[in-house]
Amino acid sequence: MRKTFGYHFYQQTKDVAMLQQIFGHSAPSVTLRYIGINEDMMDQALQSFSL
């Protein structure tokens, strides 16, 4: 249930720093790995972002 909350919170807010603090993780990468956000999903998000 905790991972599910984290995954959905991240999908809605994209606030990994807040999740990191909520979960007590040492780094954002730990939090992203914990909730199942992988490199491909991050790359896809970055590609769809344009300045």
N, C-alpha and C positions, 0 to 999 in steps of 0.2 A: 504494500500500500504506500509506503514511503517513496519508493522509486517512481510509482505511478504519479503521485502528487508532484514530485520533482520534474518529471517529464512534461506534464501538462502545464505546470507553472512556467517552465522554461519556454514552451511553445507559445504561451500567451504573452509573456513579458520579455523574453530574451534577456533576462537579468540574471546572469550566471553568478555575479558577485553576491547578490542577495541569497541565492540558493546555497552558495558556498558557505555563507555565514550561518544559514538555517541548519545545514547539515554538519557544520563544524569541520569541513574539509580543509586541508592545508593549501590547496591550489585549485583554481578554476578547472584545470584539466582533469583533476580527480573527480570533481563534481560532474562534469560532462560525461566522463567515462562511466560513472556510477549510474547516471540516468539513461545511458544508452545513446547519447548523441555522438556519432562517429565522425571521422574526418570527411567522409563523402557528403554527409548532410551539411557540415559546415562549409565545405567547398561550394556546394550547390547554393547555399544562402549567399555566399560572397559573390558568386557569379551573377546572381539575380539583382544584386545591389549595384546601382550605377550613380555616379556623381553628377 
